[in-house]
Amino acid sequence: MDIQILLLLQEFRNATGGLLNGFFLFMTDLGWSALPFLITAAVYWSINRKTGEYILMNIALSGWLNSLIKLTACVYRPWIRDAAVKPLDSAFALATGYSFPSGHMANAMAVYGSLAVKNKTNIIFRNMMIAVIVLIGFSRNYIGVHTPQDVLVSAAAGLFLLWLTLRLERWLAEKDSRDLTFLLILLAVGAASLLYFTFKAYPMDYADGKLDVDPAAMRLDGYGNVGSLFGFAIGWFLERRFVRFDTNVSKNCAISRYATGFLFVLLMYYCAGAVLKLFLPAVPARFFGNMLFVLQLVWLHPLVFTAWEKNHPEAVGNTAGH
């Protein structure tokens, strides 16, 4: 049934001459590009620290959970399961590895789902975020790289994490010392996942003398997501214990924080792993590249702008509403 839905969408694409291809490629990019991190940085540094922290926690946990399910289930992409499925060429090159569940949908739930959860009073904004999530999920089916099952299971996992992280927030708020317990739990879970990804068995199916999916590449993705989990855990703990920045600042100060970090987010997102690969093997380069990217977003940039603001208190100008 899942494959039949993709074939129907494929027929629609062909019948309309790809009229909606550009729109749905744009929507799919909203789920997996630098943009979700730039949005998260703006919220975390300049608008509402607690909401940003909630988004970051969901990003880290959803990436880890997505890899855990994906590398356990090892479900092949739709065109491997049925040669009649022909995804868009521009999407095909980026849709590597296993199919189930959708990483784009996991990221969409983490970012836009968190914004919806944390904006209960702004019904229009909340509905916009829900619409973005639905369109991102459908875009993965429309362009032919994921089945509806891939998307729906990822959405369900994302909803579970949104619920779980709300409860984690409350649990952590009850006692300050629980942050160390939470840090150790995340590090232990991450370390156990690295061992699992490394030593579990993977399918080794060949077509035309080539592996359908290279387990080494998939493990690499898993290591990267664990690196992101470590980066969040360590950065969150360091920020909570030693920085504790506030978003109750003037508009100019909020803009300054984002302006000074915007380009660094882009640089780290696109270049950190590539630069590390010049000096390290692929596995540690991916792990530490992801870890450093998240670490700078969660802790390092807040540390820098907080230090500067302490020396320039006139620039902060605390205001209500942040």
N, C-alpha and C positions, 0 to 999 in steps of 0.2 A: 504493500500500500504506500509506504514512504517513497519508494522509487517511482511509483506511478504518479504521485503528486509532482515530483521533480520533472517527469517527462511531460506532464500537462503544462507546467510552467515553461518548459523549454519550447513546446509548441506555440505557446502564447508569445514568447520572445521572438520566435521566428516569424510568426504571423504579423506582428506589429513592427517588424524591421528593427527591433531593438530600441523602440521609442523610449522605454523607461530604464534602459540599461544604465545610463549615466546617473540617474537619480538613485537607483539602488546600490550602485557602486559607491556613491557618496555616503549613503546611509551605512553601508558596511564599514567604511573608513571611520565613521564615528565610534565604532565599537573597538577598533584596534589600530591606533596610530598615536602620535604624540598628543593629539588634541585632548583625549580624556585626562591625561596627566597635567596638561596646562590648565584645564578647568579645575582639577583637584587642587593644584598649587594655588590658584587664585582664591578658592574658597578657604583653604587651610591657612595661608599666610595673611590674607587681607580681609576676609569677610566674616568667617565664623570658625574659629579654631576647632571647636568640638565637632562640628559637622565635617570639617576636613579630615579630622582624625578618624571619624566613623567611616568615611569613604576609603581612606587609606587602609584601614583594617580590613574592609571588605575586599579591596583589590588584592591585598596580600593573601588572604584566606581563599578567595575564589580562584586565584591562579594556582595555588597549591592543590586545592580540591579538584580542580579541573584536570590537572596533570595526574593526580592519583587515580581518578576514574578512568581517564583516557589510557593510561599505561597499564591499567588492570584489564579493561575491556578489550583493547586492541582491535577496535572495529575499523574496517577499511573504508576509504572514501567511496561515495556513491558510484563513480565511474569505474572503480575497481570491481565493485559488486555487480555492476551492469554496464557493459560497454556502450549501451544506447544513450547513457547520460553524458551530455557534452556541456560542461560548464563554460562560462565566458572565458575567453583566452586570458584576459587581463587578471582574472581572479584565480585561474588555474595555477599559475606560477607561484602564488603565495599560499595556496591551500595544500600544504605538505603534511605528511604524517597521518595519524589516525583521525577519524571523523567524530567519534562520540566521546563526550558531549562537545558542544560548540564553545570554543574559547572566546569568540567575539561576543556571544550572548552572555557568557560569564562576566566578561568585563563590562558589558552594558548594564547588567544587573547591579554590579558593584558600584559603578559611578552614578548612572542616572537613576537607578533604583534607590541608592542612598539619598540622593537629592530629593526624590519623591517622598521618602519616609520622613526626612527631616523638615519638609515644608508642608505640614499638614494644613496650615491655615490658608495658604495660597493655592486655591483649588485649580486655577488656570495653569499655574506653573507646574503643579503636580501632575495634572493631566497631560501637559506637554512632555514631561519626562517619561510618563508611561507610554505615550505615543511613540517617542523616540525608541524606547526599548522594543516595542512591538515591530516597528519598521526595521530595526537592525536585525531582529530575529528573522523576520520574513525575507529580508534581503539575502540572507545566507541560503535560503531555499530558492529564491528567485534566480540568483546567479549560478545555482547548481552545485555548490560546494558542501552543503550539509542537508541532511534529511530533516523533516519536521521533528522526528524523534530526538535527533541531536540537539535541536533548539529547545524543545519543550523540557527535556530532562535538565538541560543547563539552566533554564529559567527556574525550574523547581528547586535545584540546588542553590541558586542565587537567592530565592525567597527564604529558604531555610537559613542561609548565612545572614541575611538581613535581620531575621528574627533573633538568631543566636547572638549577633554582635550587639543588639540592643540590650540583651540580658547581660552580656559581658560588660558593657558600659556600666550598668547598674551595680554589678558585682564589684567591679574595680573601684567605683565611687564610694562604696561602703567602708573601705579600709585602704589607706594609701600604700601600705606595705605589700598589698596584693600585686602590685606592678612587677615585683621581682618574681613572684610565683608564675605570673602570666608569661614573662620573658622566658623563664626556664622551660615552661610547657611548650612554647612555640619553638624554641631551639631544639628540644628533645624530639618533637614531632617532625621537625625539618630534618634532623640527623637520621631518624629512623626511615624517613622517606627516601633519603639519598641511598641508604643501604638497600632498601626495597627496589628502587629503580635500577640499581646496579646489578643485583643478583637474581631478579626474577627472570622467568623464561618469556621469550617473545616469539610470535609466529614468524617463520622464515619461508614465506611463499614467494616464488619467482614467476615472472612473466617475461618472455623473450630474453632470458638470461640475467634479468635484473630483479632485485628485491622489490616487491610491491611497496613495502615500507621498511626503511632502514632503522632497526632498533637503536643504533648508535645516535642517530639524529633525534629520535624521540626521547631518548634518555637525556640528551643535551637540553631539550626544551624543559624537561622535568627538573634538571639541575638549575636551570635559569629561574624557574618559578620558586624553587626552594631558596635560591639566592635572594629573590625579592622578599620572601617571607623573613629571612634572616635580617635583611636590611630594614624592614619595617620594625621587627621586634627590637633590635638593638637601638635603632634611631628613636623609636617611640619611648623606650625606657630612658635613654639619655636626655631626650627633650623633657620628659616628665620630671626627671630628678634634678636636672641642672640648668634648664633654660626657662621653661614655663612662660612662654611669650603670651601676649594678650592681643586680641584683635579689636579691642576697644580703643581705637586710635583714630586720628584725623584721616580724612579722605586722602590728603596729600601723602601722608605716611603710608597708608595702605597701598596707594599706587606705586610709591617708591619701592616698597618691598617686592611687589610683583615685577616691576620693571627691571630691578636688579637681578632677579632670579629667572626671568622668562627665558633668556637666551641660554642660560646655564642648563636649564631643564632640557631644552632642545639639543644642546651639545652633548650632554650626558646620555640622552635617550638614543641618539644616532651614532655616537662615537665611542662611548666607554668600552663596550665589548670589543669593538674593532681595534682600538688602541691596545687593549690588554692582550689581544691575540698576537700582537707583534712580539710579546715577551713571554707569553704563557701558552701552554697547550689549550685546545678548544674547551675542555671541560672547566678548568678553573677560570678561564677567561669569561665564559658565559656566567658562571656562578658569581664571581666577584664583580663582573660588569653590572649585572642586575642588582646585586647587593649595594654597590656604591651608588647607583642611580637612585634607588629608593632612600638610601641613607642620607644623601645630600638633600633630598626633598623634605624628608621628615625632620631631620635634626640639624644638618650642617648649615643650610641657608638660614633657618631661624636663629641658630647660634650667632651667625655673622650679623644679621640685621638687628638682633637684640643688643649685641655689644655696641654697635654703632649708635643705636637709639639711646642707650644709657649715657653716652658721651654727648648726645645732642638732644636733651629732653625737650627743647623747644619745638623739635620737629614732630614729636609724637602727638601732642595735642589731643588727649583722650576725649572721645565723644561717645555719647550713648548710641546704641543701635548696632554696634559691631560685636 
